[in-house]
Amino acid sequence: METWDAIRSRRNVRAYEDRQIGEEDMDRILEAARRTPSSSNKQRWDFVVVRDKDRLKRLSAIWQGARHIPGSAATIALIGPDPKEERDRISVAYDMGQLTMSIMVAAADLGIGSGHSSAHDQEVARDVLEIPEGQRCWWLIGLGYPADRPLRPIEKPDRRPLEDLVRYEKW
Ligand SMILES: Cc1cc2nc3c(=O)[nH]c(=O)nc-3n(C[C@H](O)[C@H](O)[C@H](O)COP(=O)(O)O)c2cc1C
């Protein structure tokens, strides 16, 4: 897929076919994550790829918005530090957001759907993923082939119109 088509095709996919993601495709998605820019190139992140059905099910207790996780072919848990200082916290959060979008666009490029989940309950994350002290799970990204319809460019996205949100030169 062209980059432009991948960007326009990505949407939250929360229902997945019962079909595994091939190793090469998974490696490509993880490589896209690895290449993500980060604040001072600190790369304060680690990825845990979860495919085991029992583990995915247990992980879905992390948040009410994680109901799609058990049905995913694989879920990537984004792990990173848990800084107390606001400045660091903002920059880690920004990096995690960029990471998420790299993963999602790379997946869309391969026709693979993706869906965010917040990681509210860190006790669940710690129990299921065995994350080391001082780290937290920032987000879960469920991945899998869409069960509803294939990814294709969305002509009319549910977004505010550009003329409402862009200003030039000054507010
Ligand atoms: C910061 C953030 C947190 C989100 N958390 C969840 C979540 O917990 N569960 C979920 O199903 N979707 C979650 N989403 C997905 C959004 O609801 C979705 O991106 C938004 O409605 C736009 O839809 P689209 O991704 O299909 O374009 C989250 C998205 C973002 C950016």
The ligand as an ORCA input file, in Angstrom:
! r2SCAN-3c Opt
* xyz 0 1
  C      -5.131      8.031     23.585
  C      -6.128      7.046     23.023
  C      -6.730      6.119     23.865
  C      -7.644      5.198     23.341
  N      -8.155      4.236     24.154
  C      -8.966      3.308     23.631
  C      -9.425      2.215     24.429
  O      -9.097      2.077     25.596
  N     -10.239      1.307     23.853
  C     -10.641      1.413     22.549
  O     -11.385      0.529     22.090
  N     -10.218      2.449     21.762
  C      -9.400      3.373     22.268
  N      -8.944      4.403     21.474
  C      -9.401      4.525     20.084
  C     -10.210      5.803     19.797
  O     -11.490      5.684     20.370
  C     -10.266      5.984     18.282
  O      -8.960      6.162     17.802
  C     -11.098      7.208     17.886
  O     -12.443      6.998     18.216
  C     -11.013      7.464     16.381
  O     -11.401      6.318     15.650
  P     -10.430      5.628     14.582
  O      -9.180      5.216     15.297
  O     -11.222      4.445     14.084
  O     -10.154      6.629     13.525
  C      -8.010      5.281     21.979
  C      -7.365      6.221     21.152
  C      -6.430      7.067     21.646
  C      -5.715      8.016     20.702
*
